[in-house]
Amino acid sequence: MNMTELSNTFWQQGYLVIEGLFSAENMDKLQSIILGHYGLNPEYEHEAAFLSKSATEVIPWFPQLSGKQGFDEIEHCNQMETLTEAILGKGWKSLYCMTMFSKKGTKGQAWHQDCLPDDPQQFNLNRLVYTMDINAHVGGELLVMPGSHRLGKLPAGEVNEDFSEQVILAPQKGTLVMIHGHTWHRVLPVKGEYRLSTNYRAIPQNTPEDITDICVYRNMLYQFSTSKVLEDRQV
Ligand SMILES: O=C(O)CCC(=O)C(=O)O
C-alpha cells in the first residue's frame, strides 16, 4: 500500500475504502463474538425520542471494555496503524472500538457528521471494519458525500434526502472504510436479518476525547452525554 497516495485520496474525498484488508477467518471470529453478545433481538440503549428524531436505529457495544481480546488484533493491525498515522500525523490516538448492530427492517442512520465542523483541525476519524458483506440484498449500504468534510455544517433539511453527488458504498467482509468525522454520511435501511459494523475511532493529537459528544443531524444538534437536543434545526 502506498500510504502517501492513500492519505492524499482520503484528504481529497473525506473518506477512503480499502478492500480485503482483513482475512475472512478473522472477520468470522469477530462476527461470532459480536452476535454472541447481541443475539438477534437486542434492546435499544438510546432513548426512544432520540431514535425517532435522529432516524438512527443502532445499538452500540464496546467489546474491548468487556475484555474481548479478539478486537485488539485488528486495532493493532500494522497497515491500519501506518495508514492512520499517514492521515492524522504523529501523536494520534485510538479512542475505542464500538460495534453497531441494526435490526432487520430498521432505518439505518440518517445523514450526520460525527462532530461539529466549526474548526477544521478538530475532528474524529472513523475506521470502520466490516465483519459481514453489506450489499443491496442485506441493505445498510453506506452513503458518503465526497469532499463534504470541507463544506462546513451539514445543511438543515430532510433527514434522508438524496444528494446528486452522493456515493453509495457496499463494503464486503474484511473491508476497511475510513471516514473523516466532518464528512456527511448515512446508512440505508436494513433489509437482511441484521447489520453489523465495527468502528475503531481515532483522533489527531490535541483533540478532546469527547469530540463526538455532539453529533450534527439535518434536523438537530444532539449531545449524547446529556441526551439533549441542543438545537432544533428548522428547514
Ligand atoms: O456503520 C457504518 O457503516 C457507518 C457508521 C457511522 O455512520 C458512524 O459511526 O458515524
The ligand as an SDF file (V2000), in Angstrom:
LIG
                    3D

 10  9  0  0  0  0  0  0  0  0999 V2000
  -21.8740    1.5900   10.2450 O   0  0  0  0  0  0  0  0  0  0  0  0
  -21.4890    2.2730    9.3090 C   0  0  0  0  0  0  0  0  0  0  0  0
  -21.2430    1.7750    8.2030 O   0  0  0  0  0  0  0  0  0  0  0  0
  -21.3730    3.7690    9.4650 C   0  0  0  0  0  0  0  0  0  0  0  0
  -21.2650    4.1940   10.8880 C   0  0  0  0  0  0  0  0  0  0  0  0
  -21.4550    5.6380   11.1400 C   0  0  0  0  0  0  0  0  0  0  0  0
  -22.1870    6.3160   10.4650 O   0  0  0  0  0  0  0  0  0  0  0  0
  -20.7560    6.2630   12.2730 C   0  0  0  0  0  0  0  0  0  0  0  0
  -20.0830    5.5650   13.0410 O   0  0  0  0  0  0  0  0  0  0  0  0
  -20.8520    7.5020   12.4070 O   0  0  0  0  0  0  0  0  0  0  0  0
  1  2  2  0
  2  3  1  0
  2  4  1  0
  4  5  1  0
  5  6  1  0
  6  7  2  0
  6  8  1  0
  8  9  2  0
  8 10  1  0
M  END
$$$$
